Amino acid sequence: MGGPRHDVPEADAFTRPYWEAAAEGRLLIRRCGACGRAHHYPREFCPHCWSEEVTWEEAGGRAVLYTWSTVHHNDLPPFGDRTPYVAAVVDLAEGPRMMTEVVDCAEAELAAGMPLGVTFREGVPVFAPGGGARSRP
């Protein structure tokens, strides 16, 4: 258990605030001070207007399901032990799309546009049915 994790990126000086917040049960996104648009994944510049006036902001944790795929086979550790799982893209209430995983939901119940709320599994944000109930690590 003391070895490196292979299911999360290695934090660097720039992404460390994101991963520290996630470990505390908070989802951070970036917002541009120039154009006002939010984005995710964290970048040092705005992907909409290229401004470097971006800051961290805590997201509310609400999202809707955009698309998904159920993964039944994955040879990469530790994902093989988690199959089947639902890889998904969600639209955060703040605007950005985010790649994630949907948990606590039967495959047959998944529907585009269904409301989801953020929850955290081992310091990683995932989403579950509901409009914004949060679960802390």
N, C-alpha and C positions, 0 to 999 in steps of 0.2 A: 504494500500500500504506500510505501514511502517513495516509490519511483515517480518519474515524471508522468503527468497526465497527457494523454494523446487525444482527448476529446475537446480540448479548449486551446485556443492560441496562446502562445507564450506572451505574457504581458511585457510591454516595454514602457519607457518613461511616458510616452504619449497615451497609451491605452490603459495604463495602470488605474486611473480614476474610474474608468468604466468597470473594470473587473473588481475593484475594491467595493464599489457601490453594489454590484451584483451580489457579492459575498454578504452584504448587509441587507439584501432583499430590496434593492432599489434599481430601477432601470433608467439609465442615462441615455440621452440622445444629444446631438449637437444642433445648435441654432445659429443662424447667420445674423449678425448685427446689421449687415448692409441691406439684404433683401428680406429678412425676416423669416425665411423658410427653414424648416427643420430637416435634418437628414440623419440617416443611419445606414451604414456602418460609420464609426467614428473616423473622420478625416481632419486634417489640419487646415483645410480650405473648404469653401462652400462648393458643392458640385453643380449648383444652379447658376451662380454668378461669379465664381472663382475668388470671391473675397476671402481674406484670411481673418476677418473679424468674426470668428466662430467661438462659441462658448458652450460649456456643458449645461444641460438642463435636465431635471428629473421628469421623466414621462409619467403620465397618470396610470399607465398599466392597462388601458383599454385598447382593444383591437378588434378587427373583423377578419375572418378567414378569407384570403384571396384565392389561394390554390394549395394543393397538397398532393403528396404521393406516399403510399404506404410502402415502406422498405421491408421486404421479407428476407433478404439475404445480404449480409455485409461481412466481408472477411477481415476488415480492419478492427483491431482491438481499440476500445472496448465495445464497439458497436455490435459485434456479432452476438454478444450476450444480451443485447437489448431488443433484438428483432422479435416480432415485427414492431416497428415504430412509425410514426407519421411525421415525415419531413414536410414543412409547410412554409408558405410565405403569408405574412399577415400585414394588413394595413393598420398602422398605429393611429390612434385618434389624433395625434399631432401631425399626421400627414405621411411620414416615411413608411416605406415597405421594409419589412425585416424578415430575414430567413430565420427559422426557429423550428421547434418541434411542438406538436399538439399532444397533450397528455390527458389521461382520464376521460377519454371519449372513444366510444366504439366507432369503428370505421364506417358503419352504416349510418351513423348519426351526423357525420361530417357534411356540411353544406356551405357553399360559397356564401359569404356575407354573414355567417353565424357569429354572434358576439363572443369574444374571448377575453380572458383576463390573465395578466402575467402572474406567474408563480416561479419559484426558483428551485432547481434541483442541483445540489452540490455547487452553488454559486453560479449557475448558468440559467439565464432567463428562458423559460418555456411558457407555453400558453395552454390554458384549460378553458372549457366552456364556462361562460358567465361573463358579465359585463364589466368586471374590474375588481373582483375580489382578489386580494393579494395574499400570498402565503409567504411567510418569512422563512429563511433557511433553517 
